[in-house]
Structure formats: structure tokens, C-alpha cells
Amino acid sequence: MASWEDVAAIALGLPEVAEEPSFGNRAWKVRKKLFAWERPLRAKEIERLGGLEPEGTAPTGEILAVRVPDEEAKTALLASEPEVHFTTPHFDGYPSVLIRLDRIPRQDLEEAIVEAWLCRAPQRVAKAWLDARDG
């Protein structure tokens, strides 16, 4: 459904965002603060998820990681759309979720990226953007 081009267009359309590689993968930052990034699964994560689909639960497609406001928001996303959002033990205690890029509609992707950006953007920048958007 969504693509890396969609991710880049949405992220780079937000104020003060730069695309800067992180660990050799695509990543988007606002004032050097990471809010969305390409996150391939590591071998240990695939093993913990019982192997790759269809035998296990580890997705074979592209994976985007995004920041979320807190653990409560993370839990809600994981429960509401487990076919799209998931996590691994690596992210336990960390306010981020993993998104199966090939299963998320573009509108939902935009919402996830904007929320991630709002979590990391300076308050002044976020407020100005929200005010301009609402006005």
C-alpha cells in the first residue's frame, strides 16, 4: 500500500526535517532528533518471532519504525491494528512501534509520521505548524 517514496514525501513535507541515514538505513529527523526510520529485522528478532512469514510472524516486507508519545499509545496501536503495527523485544520500554509498510494505507501512514514528528519536534515549531494547519 505505502512506499518509501510516500514516507519521504510525508516526512520531508514537515518543518525542519532532514533525511539522514542511520545505521545505513533511511531515517528522518527533526533538528537531529530521530522520529521515523527504516528498520529491517535482525536475525535474533526474526528468530524470536518464530521465523519469517508464512511459517512465523516476522514480516518479509519493508518495515518503518516511528516514535509514539508513550507506552500507552504504543499499546493501543499494537492492540488496535496488529496486522499493521508490531514490536520486538528490542523496543520493550521504548516509545516506538514498527509498521508493515505494505499493509498501511497512506492516510494512516501520514497520521503515524505526523504524530512521530510531533513527539520529537520543538514545541514552538510543532505549535506553529499545527496553528497554520488548523487556520
C-alpha positions in Angstrom: 0.0 0.0 0.0 2.5 2.6 1.1 6.0 3.1 -0.2 9.3 4.6 0.9 8.5 7.4 -1.6 5.3 8.1 0.4 7.3 8.1 3.7 9.9 10.5 2.4 7.2 12.8 0.9 5.2 13.0 4.1 8.3 13.4 6.4 10.1 15.9 4.2 6.9 17.9 4.0 7.1 18.7 7.7 9.1 21.7 9.0 12.8 21.3 9.8 13.0 17.7 8.7 16.1 16.2 7.1 16.6 12.7 5.7 19.9 11.4 7.2 21.0 7.8 7.1 21.0 5.9 10.4 23.0 2.6 10.6 22.9 2.5 6.8 19.2 2.9 6.5 16.8 5.7 5.6 15.9 7.9 8.5 14.1 11.2 9.1 15.0 13.6 11.8 13.7 16.9 13.1 16.6 19.0 14.4 18.7 15.9 14.7 16.0 14.0 16.6 15.0 10.7 15.0 11.3 10.3 14.5 10.9 7.8 11.7 13.4 5.2 10.2 13.7 2.2 8.1 14.1 -0.8 10.4 14.9 -4.2 8.9 14.5 -7.0 11.4 17.7 -8.6 12.8 18.3 -12.3 12.8 17.5 -12.6 16.5 14.3 -10.7 16.1 13.2 -13.0 13.3 14.0 -16.0 15.4 12.0 -14.6 18.4 9.1 -14.0 16.1 9.1 -17.7 15.1 10.7 -17.1 11.7 9.6 -15.3 8.6 6.0 -15.4 7.3 4.1 -17.6 6.5 5.5 -20.1 9.0 6.4 -17.5 11.6 5.1 -14.0 12.4 8.2 -11.9 11.3 7.1 -9.9 8.2 9.0 -10.2 5.0 8.2 -6.7 3.7 9.6 -3.3 4.4 9.4 -2.0 7.9 9.1 1.5 9.2 9.8 2.4 12.8 8.1 5.5 14.3 8.1 7.3 17.6 4.9 7.4 19.6 4.0 9.7 22.5 4.3 7.0 25.2 3.9 3.3 26.1 0.1 3.7 26.4 -0.1 4.9 22.8 2.2 2.1 21.8 0.0 -0.5 23.5 -3.1 1.0 21.9 -1.7 0.8 18.4 -0.4 -2.7 18.8 -3.9 -3.9 20.1 -5.9 -2.0 17.5 -4.1 -3.0 14.3 -1.8 -6.0 14.9 -1.8 -6.7 11.2 -0.1 -3.3 10.6 1.7 -2.4 13.9 4.0 -4.7 15.8 7.1 -4.6 18.0 10.0 -6.8 19.1 11.7 -7.2 22.5 14.4 -4.8 21.3 11.8 -2.0 21.6 10.4 -3.0 25.0 10.2 0.1 27.2 10.9 2.4 24.2 8.1 4.6 22.8 8.2 3.3 19.2 6.3 0.9 17.0 7.1 -1.0 13.9 4.9 -0.6 10.8 4.4 -3.1 8.0 4.7 -0.6 5.2 2.9 -2.8 2.7 -0.1 -3.0 5.0 -0.7 0.6 6.0 -3.0 2.9 4.0 -1.3 6.2 3.0 -3.6 8.2 5.2 -2.8 6.1 8.2 0.9 6.3 7.4 0.7 10.1 7.2 -1.0 10.2 10.6 1.7 7.9 12.1 4.5 10.1 10.7 3.0 13.4 11.8 2.4 12.0 15.3 6.0 10.8 15.4 7.2 14.2 14.2 5.1 16.0 16.9 6.7 13.8 19.5 10.2 15.0 18.6 9.8 18.5 17.1 10.5 21.5 19.3 7.2 22.7 20.9 7.4 26.1 19.2 7.9 24.5 15.7 5.1 22.0 16.3 2.7 24.7 17.6 3.4 26.9 14.6 2.7 24.0 12.2 -0.5 23.0 14.0 -1.7 26.6 14.1 -1.0 27.1 10.4 -2.7 23.7 9.5 -5.8 24.5 11.6 -6.0 28.1 10.4 
